[in-house]
Amino acid sequence: MKNFFTLTVQICLFALFLMIGGMSSLYAATYYSRATGLNANALTTWTVNADGTGANPSNFTTAGDVFVIQNGHALTLNNTWSLTGNLTINNGGTFTTGSQNTT
């Protein structure tokens, strides 16, 4: 009986570990560039829907967020940009950094 109890506790702890580990990606979102010619480091450049509608991100520092520059969109970086998430540039999209820094 003691072995069964120990195994049950271990399984519960493992399940809890998996749930907590997945929490960071639970709140992650994908944001799409809204149009061409915009500043990449402006929150209003990004929306949750690929058609340019929906909410903007509240920051660029949520782990797991993905920022997608869409085909045909050319974004520039006009200031230093601290991006914790991932930047994806679709085929046909461009990203110009000039002399600015990204972190």
Secondary structure, 3 states (H helix, E strand, C coil): CHHHHHHHHHHHHHHHHHHHHHHHHHCCCEEEECCCCCECCCHHHEECCCCCCCCCCCCCCCCCCEEEECCCCEEECCCCECCCCEEEECCCCEEECCCCCEC
